Amino acid sequence: MQQNLLTMNEITVQYKPIKTKQQAIKSSLNAFENVISFFDNNTIQMQEQFVILYLNNSNEVIGGYRHSSGGITGTVADIRIILSVALKVLATGIVLCHNHPSG
């Protein structure tokens, strides 16, 4: 008698931190100083962009992620992707940022 075997997709998660001391976010100015490098300076004045900083328990920046670029008046933020990256890097905090090219 043949057995019916159920096959499932396998999910692999990998985390490789860089061993450097990161700056802690203590104010909105600290957040700005850290996040600005993740924006595309060539299009920051004409396209909305959505960037996330991921923080550890000491509010130190683990890393940043340029999530999306949109048009002049909007961009999409997919919470499933944002949170899946947070879980993957073991973040305990996030800072969500986006620009307004129209002012």
Backbone as CSV, one residue per row, in Angstrom:
resi,resn,N_x,N_y,N_z,CA_x,CA_y,CA_z,C_x,C_y,C_z
1,MET,0.834,-1.174,0.000,0.000,0.000,0.000,0.884,1.245,0.000
2,GLN,0.592,2.164,-0.891,1.402,3.372,-1.019,0.911,4.452,-0.058
3,GLN,1.856,5.093,0.632,1.513,6.178,1.549,1.487,7.496,0.811
4,ASN,0.510,8.324,1.139,0.482,9.681,0.597,1.323,10.571,1.500
5,LEU,2.375,11.143,0.957,3.250,12.002,1.725,2.917,13.460,1.428
6,LEU,2.808,14.218,2.482,2.537,15.639,2.359,3.870,16.376,2.293
7,THR,4.058,17.176,1.266,5.277,17.966,1.164,4.938,19.428,1.415
8,MET,5.860,20.110,2.073,5.646,21.513,2.411,6.887,22.311,2.040
9,ASN,6.686,23.600,1.830,7.821,24.492,1.590,8.614,24.650,2.874
10,GLU,9.915,24.758,2.735,10.764,24.977,3.898,11.230,26.421,3.901
11,ILE,11.148,27.047,5.072,11.577,28.429,5.226,12.904,28.435,5.968
12,THR,13.876,29.130,5.417,15.182,29.246,6.041,15.410,30.706,6.409
13,VAL,15.840,30.938,7.635,16.124,32.290,8.101,17.594,32.364,8.454
14,GLN,18.250,33.443,8.016,19.664,33.596,8.260,19.922,34.998,8.785
15,TYR,20.772,35.120,9.776,21.104,36.410,10.371,22.603,36.472,10.579
16,LYS,23.273,37.437,9.939,24.719,37.596,10.038,25.026,39.038,10.408
17,PRO,25.063,39.344,11.706,25.318,40.730,12.110,26.765,41.140,11.866
18,ILE,26.966,42.416,11.614,28.307,42.981,11.496,28.747,43.375,12.897
19,LYS,29.938,43.020,13.265,30.424,43.251,14.631,31.004,44.654,14.779
20,THR,30.153,45.665,14.695,30.592,47.034,14.924,29.627,47.706,15.884
21,LYS,30.109,48.700,16.594,29.269,49.458,17.518,28.430,50.433,16.705
22,GLN,27.133,50.386,16.905,26.210,51.255,16.178,25.766,52.413,17.062
23,GLN,25.376,53.500,16.439,24.883,54.666,17.168,23.477,54.396,17.674
24,ALA,23.227,54.768,18.926,21.892,54.617,19.502,21.013,55.779,19.053
25,ILE,19.752,55.480,18.807,18.777,56.507,18.445,18.197,57.063,19.733
26,LYS,18.468,58.340,19.986,17.968,58.998,21.192,17.054,60.178,20.871
27,SER,16.990,60.554,19.601,16.157,61.684,19.206,15.793,61.554,17.730
28,SER,14.882,62.384,17.278,14.516,62.368,15.862,15.699,62.803,14.999
29,LEU,16.571,63.657,15.519,17.763,64.060,14.772,18.691,62.866,14.576
30,ASN,18.883,62.038,15.615,19.692,60.816,15.473,19.098,59.904,14.411
31,ALA,17.784,59.762,14.426,17.117,58.911,13.438,17.356,59.457,12.038
32,PHE,17.194,60.766,11.854,17.414,61.382,10.549,18.848,61.164,10.074
33,GLU,19.813,61.384,10.946,21.230,61.224,10.577,21.534,59.795,10.127
34,ASN,20.836,58.820,10.685,21.057,57.421,10.313,20.279,57.010,9.076
35,VAL,19.086,57.531,8.915,18.222,57.055,7.836,18.499,57.734,6.496
36,ILE,19.034,58.931,6.503,19.191,59.690,5.256,20.064,58.956,4.232
37,SER,21.014,58.169,4.690,21.891,57.452,3.752,21.166,56.327,3.011
38,PHE,20.007,55.915,3.497,19.259,54.844,2.835,18.318,55.369,1.754
39,PHE,18.115,56.682,1.696,17.301,57.271,0.642,18.152,57.444,-0.612
40,ASP,17.515,57.328,-1.776,18.198,57.527,-3.048,18.262,59.030,-3.315
41,ASN,19.444,59.618,-3.164,19.601,61.062,-3.330,19.303,61.543,-4.746
42,ASN,19.390,60.649,-5.742,19.110,61.037,-7.121,17.625,61.274,-7.367
43,THR,16.764,60.659,-6.530,15.319,60.789,-6.763,14.553,61.285,-5.542
44,ILE,15.246,61.682,-4.482,14.567,62.055,-3.242,13.661,63.279,-3.421
45,GLN,13.967,64.147,-4.385,13.159,65.344,-4.613,11.992,65.102,-5.569
46,MET,11.881,63.901,-6.155,10.799,63.666,-7.116,9.988,62.397,-6.868
47,GLN,10.444,61.510,-5.998,9.719,60.275,-5.716,9.618,60.059,-4.224
48,GLU,8.422,59.634,-3.772,8.302,59.243,-2.373,9.021,57.915,-2.176
49,GLN,9.722,57.813,-1.043,10.441,56.602,-0.695,10.101,56.241,0.741
50,PHE,10.114,54.953,1.043,9.795,54.462,2.378,10.975,53.643,2.870
51,VAL,11.564,54.056,3.989,12.768,53.435,4.536,12.513,53.058,5.994
52,ILE,13.081,51.943,6.420,12.922,51.485,7.799,14.300,51.322,8.426
53,LEU,14.451,51.812,9.657,15.619,51.507,10.483,15.208,50.432,11.474
54,TYR,16.031,49.429,11.637,15.772,48.356,12.589,16.717,48.529,13.778
55,LEU,16.182,48.437,14.995,16.931,48.723,16.208,16.998,47.501,17.118
56,ASN,18.078,47.431,17.913,18.177,46.394,18.939,17.583,46.925,20.248
57,ASN,17.726,46.174,21.313,17.117,46.533,22.594,17.698,47.810,23.206
58,SER,18.904,48.194,22.777,19.540,49.430,23.259,19.272,50.607,22.321
59,ASN,18.332,50.440,21.400,18.001,51.437,20.370,19.174,51.729,19.437
60,GLU,20.106,50.794,19.327,21.193,50.918,18.370,20.713,50.394,17.024
61,VAL,21.167,51.036,15.964,20.736,50.663,14.617,21.379,49.347,14.212
62,ILE,20.538,48.352,13.935,21.010,47.072,13.393,21.278,47.238,11.905
63,GLY,20.373,47.956,11.249,20.509,48.174,9.814,19.325,48.946,9.290
64,GLY,19.374,49.249,8.013,18.293,49.966,7.354,17.862,49.235,6.104
65,TYR,16.639,49.518,5.685,16.069,48.817,4.538,15.239,49.793,3.720
66,ARG,15.611,50.004,2.464,14.807,50.822,1.558,13.664,49.941,1.053
67,HIS,12.508,50.168,1.613,11.362,49.291,1.385,10.693,49.540,0.046
68,SER,10.430,50.811,-0.291,9.732,51.067,-1.545,9.997,52.475,-2.047
69,SER,9.817,52.621,-3.356,9.823,53.921,-4.025,8.528,54.012,-4.800
70,GLY,7.936,55.185,-4.799,6.653,55.338,-5.475,6.688,56.460,-6.475
71,GLY,5.600,57.201,-6.494,5.487,58.325,-7.412,5.688,59.632,-6.676
72,ILE,5.108,60.682,-7.222,5.248,62.012,-6.652,4.435,62.154,-5.375
73,THR,3.292,61.472,-5.314,2.380,61.670,-4.182,2.177,60.453,-3.295
74,GLY,2.891,59.375,-3.520,2.673,58.222,-2.655,3.606,57.064,-2.937
75,THR,3.691,56.174,-1.956,4.425,54.919,-2.083,3.721,53.887,-1.212
76,VAL,4.027,52.630,-1.418,3.347,51.551,-0.713,4.234,51.024,0.403
77,ALA,3.631,50.806,1.562,4.329,50.170,2.678,3.597,48.876,3.010
78,ASP,4.253,47.752,2.806,3.659,46.439,3.060,4.109,45.956,4.433
79,ILE,3.202,45.973,5.393,3.526,45.627,6.777,4.073,44.204,6.903
80,ARG,3.650,43.304,6.034,4.145,41.919,6.101,5.637,41.853,5.819
81,ILE,6.091,42.618,4.846,7.518,42.625,4.516,8.306,43.340,5.608
82,ILE,7.790,44.481,6.071,8.470,45.251,7.114,8.678,44.397,8.360
83,LEU,7.633,43.716,8.793,7.741,42.899,10.005,8.538,41.626,9.788
84,SER,8.488,41.063,8.588,9.286,39.852,8.342,10.775,40.170,8.393
85,VAL,11.180,41.336,7.895,12.583,41.735,8.002,12.932,41.979,9.464
86,ALA,12.033,42.621,10.227,12.276,42.875,11.657,12.497,41.566,12.406
87,LEU,11.690,40.566,12.121,11.851,39.270,12.773,13.157,38.599,12.360
88,LYS,13.504,38.737,11.095,14.713,38.083,10.590,15.974,38.653,11.234
89,VAL,15.986,39.962,11.499,17.186,40.580,12.085,17.102,40.702,13.602
90,LEU,16.058,40.122,14.189,15.863,40.113,15.641,15.722,41.525,16.213
91,ALA,15.059,42.409,15.475,14.871,43.790,15.913,13.859,43.854,17.050
92,THR,14.109,44.747,17.994,13.134,45.002,19.059,12.473,46.361,18.872
93,GLY,12.929,47.114,17.886,12.314,48.400,17.576,12.497,48.726,16.111
94,ILE,11.602,49.555,15.577,11.722,50.010,14.193,11.403,51.501,14.137
95,VAL,12.020,52.166,13.165,11.723,53.570,12.875,11.286,53.617,11.421
96,LEU,10.052,54.045,11.180,9.497,54.126,9.828,9.672,55.545,9.309
97,CYS,10.212,55.690,8.097,10.501,57.004,7.543,10.083,57.079,6.080
98,HIS,9.538,58.228,5.697,9.360,58.474,4.270,9.393,59.968,4.001
99,ASN,9.707,60.297,2.772,9.870,61.695,2.386,8.600,62.215,1.703
100,HIS,8.498,63.519,1.578,7.421,64.189,0.843,8.057,65.109,-0.184
101,PRO,8.285,64.612,-1.405,8.952,65.451,-2.396,8.132,66.674,-2.797
102,SER,6.828,66.628,-2.603,5.993,67.773,-2.965,5.968,68.818,-1.866
103,GLY,6.694,68.571,-0.764,6.752,69.543,0.323,5.829,69.163,1.418
